[in-house]
Amino acid sequence: MQRPIIFILVTLTYIVLIPYLGFFIASFVFLAVAIIMLEYRRWGVILAVSAGWIAFNYFLFYKLLFVPFPQGIILKLLQG
């Protein structure tokens, strides 16, 4: 019973962090944490799946369909 509650809290944290970190960074971190919570421990696979999913979303929605994603405050500050 405790694991679903923790996962819900992680998901809510992800939702809260999207405006600050941006969709891509927040999603990458969320996916990695979610996979680790499912007790998968091969870091190369975790990073590859997270990066692959972000790349898929970027090219399909952002480049092909022109769907804007939240950039986040941090990225905006870094860009000037």
N, C-alpha and C positions, 0 to 999 in steps of 0.2 A: 504493500500500500504506500510505502514511503517513496519509492522510485517514481511513480506517476506524479506525485505532488512536486518532487524536485524537478521533473521534466517540465511541468507546467510553469514553475518559477523560472526556469531557464528560458522557456519560450516567451514569457512575459518580459524578461530582461532583454531578450533579443528585440522585441517590439519597441521597447522603450529606447534602446540604443540606436535604432535605425536613423532617427533624425540627427544624432550626434556623430556617429561613425560613418553613416552612409549605408546604402543597401548592400553593396558588394563586400565591404569589410565586415559588417555585422553578420551577413549571411555566411561568409567564409568561417568566421569564428563559431557561429551557431552550429553549422554543419559539423565542424570538427568536434565540438563539445558533445553534440548529440550522438555522433558515432562512438565516441569514447564512452558515453553513458550506456551505450548498448554493448559495452565490454569488448569492443574490437580494439586491438592494441598494435596493429602494424602501422607505424607512423607514415610510411611511404604511401600506403593505400589510403589512409585517412586524408593526407594532404592532396593526393591525386584526385580523389573523389570530390573533395571540397573545391579544389581549383577547377576541375572539369565542370562541375555544376555551375560555378560562377561564370566560366567562359561560355557555356551553353546559353545561360540567361543573357549574358552581355550581347552575344552575337545574334541570338534569335530576337529578343525583345528590344534591345537598345539600338542595334545596327540595322536589323532587317525590318522590324515593325515600328521603329521610332517611338518606343514607349519610354518616357522619361522615368528615371529612378531617383530616389532621394540621394543627393551627394553627401550630405552631412556637413555639419558645421566645421569639423576638423579639416576636411578636404578643402572647403572654401577658404579657410584661414591659411592653409598651406599654399593655395594658388594665388593668394594676394588680394 
